[in-house]
């Protein structure tokens, strides 16, 4: 019989635990929820500096091993997998401590770390096999994005030509915060979809520092140009990408999946137009469930490379740090 894998969580906020009570989200949607739903895994402890969060975690998951110090958590619970869902500035010291404690896998929330130097330090720990680092760029584990990647790789609609993306996260949220906290997902998945590393990014228009209705950044995923709009002034959320190919498009986002194919235009003689061929075929994406399954597989096989590793996350982190106002921290 395989050993029961012990998981612990550092950071008991929204993504660590609290969002599991959101009635509208696909479940599981947190680290705690995914661990408790995973066969062969057990939640052995949690850590947060906030006492109220510790108490809510204890009551919600029936786990009494809660701590304010992650070193005590590692020492007392001796997890095989530690989930790092705390502030990005704390990621490196926690991953380093986990490696020293003999933890097999660290699951890091995005962004990989709070500075470029700390991001590179985490990547070095991973490359030296001190610890396997999996980064929760969750869309790499989502069935809809995996299907799109398969179709693009098979050239179902021809070669990818360009990617356009939109990121809106509310009327008043600063644009730099959108790029930092949610843009890392957008950039990472753009490279993942076409199977190519991201280059450095540059700002084309608008300021990320000041308020405003939008800023645009450009970069490349391999040979494919990527244009990203980070938008403010909207009272709604949008996370969407359009992968334009030679003979069609794939549109992806929160609640969005469409495949469109080129065909004879019903509107203009001698032209071709796009027609919808498939829309929202997935009732469940399995994004968090698949991520924890990958972490568990990595804990059982030290030679396994996760689908979303530290090296993969390094590209998205580098792209963000190459754009002002993050450029001062890059180098």
Order of alpha helices (4+ residues) and beta strands (2+ residues): beta-alpha-beta-alpha-beta-alpha-beta-alpha-beta-alpha-beta-alpha-beta-alpha-alpha-beta-beta-beta-beta-beta-beta-beta-alpha-alpha
